[in-house]
Amino acid sequence: MSFFVNSAFAQAASDAAAQAPSPYINLVFLGGFVIIFYLLIWRPQSKRANEHKSLLANLSKGDEVMTNSGILGRINKVDDLYVNLQVADNLELKMQKASVAAVLPKGTLKSI
C-alpha cells in the first residue's frame, strides 16, 4: 500500500565515505574569493590612488584644474599642502592640494 510514498533505503557506510568531498575544497574556494577580491576591488583602487598621487606631484603654476567640489580655476601658487586657485579676476581661493580632482586642458576656462 505504498503507492504515494517511496521507500528509502540506507546506503552502505563505505559508499558514503567514498563520496565525501575533499577537505581541501574549502581552501580552493577561499583562494578563489581572495583572487576575485584582489582583481575587482584592491588593484583598481590602488591604481587610482597612484594616478592621483602623480597628478598632485605634477601640479604647477598656470595649470587649470577642477576641485572635488566642482570649482574651476587656475593655479597661482603651489605649496607642499596647499594651492592658490584664481577663480575670478580678483578672487583667489586657498585650497588643500588633495582636493584637486583633475587637471584640465589649457584654454578650458576661457571657453566656458
C-alpha positions in Angstrom: 0.0 0.0 0.0 2.8 2.4 -0.6 1.6 3.9 -3.8 2.4 7.5 -2.9 5.4 7.1 -0.6 8.7 5.8 -1.9 10.7 3.6 0.4 14.1 4.9 1.5 17.0 2.6 1.6 20.2 3.3 3.5 23.5 3.1 1.7 26.4 1.2 3.0 28.9 3.2 5.1 31.7 2.5 2.6 29.8 4.2 -0.2 29.2 7.3 1.9 32.8 7.7 2.9 34.0 7.2 -0.7 31.7 10.1 -1.9 32.7 12.6 0.8 34.2 15.8 -0.6 37.8 16.6 -0.2 38.7 18.8 2.8 40.8 21.0 0.5 37.8 22.2 -1.4 37.2 24.9 1.2 40.8 26.2 0.6 40.2 26.3 -3.1 37.0 28.4 -2.6 38.8 30.7 -0.1 41.7 31.2 -2.6 39.2 32.0 -5.4 37.5 34.6 -3.2 40.8 36.3 -2.4 41.7 36.4 -6.1 38.4 37.9 -7.0 38.6 40.5 -4.2 42.1 41.5 -5.4 41.2 41.8 -9.1 37.9 43.6 -8.6 38.5 45.9 -5.6 42.0 46.2 -4.3 44.0 46.5 -7.6 41.8 49.2 -9.3 41.7 51.3 -6.1 45.4 51.3 -5.7 45.9 52.1 -9.3 43.5 55.1 -9.0 45.3 56.3 -5.8 48.7 56.1 -7.6 47.4 58.2 -10.5 46.0 60.8 -8.1 49.4 61.0 -6.3 51.2 61.6 -9.5 48.6 64.2 -10.5 49.2 66.1 -7.3 53.0 65.8 -7.6 53.0 67.3 -11.1 50.8 70.4 -10.3 52.5 73.6 -11.3 51.7 77.3 -11.6 49.4 78.1 -14.5 47.6 74.7 -14.6 43.9 74.8 -15.0 42.2 72.4 -12.5 38.9 71.2 -11.2 38.5 70.5 -7.5 36.4 67.8 -5.9 33.7 70.3 -5.2 33.5 71.3 -8.9 35.3 74.7 -8.6 37.3 75.5 -11.7 40.4 77.7 -11.5 44.0 78.4 -12.5 46.8 77.7 -10.0 48.7 80.8 -9.0 50.9 79.3 -6.2 51.7 75.7 -5.2 52.9 74.8 -1.6 53.5 71.4 -0.1 49.9 71.1 1.2 48.0 74.0 -0.4 47.4 75.6 -3.8 46.1 79.1 -4.5 43.4 79.0 -7.2 42.4 82.1 -9.2 38.7 81.6 -9.7 37.8 85.1 -11.0 39.8 88.3 -11.8 40.0 89.5 -8.1 39.2 86.2 -6.3 41.7 83.7 -5.1 40.9 80.6 -3.0 43.5 78.7 -0.9 42.6 75.0 -1.0 44.2 71.8 0.0 46.3 70.1 -2.7 44.4 66.8 -2.2 41.1 68.5 -3.2 42.3 68.8 -6.8 40.4 66.2 -8.8 41.6 66.8 -12.3 43.9 68.9 -14.5 42.0 70.4 -17.4 43.4 71.1 -20.9 44.8 74.6 -21.4 42.2 77.1 -22.5 39.3 75.3 -20.9 38.5 78.3 -18.6 38.4 80.7 -21.5 36.0 78.5 -23.4 33.4 78.3 -20.6 
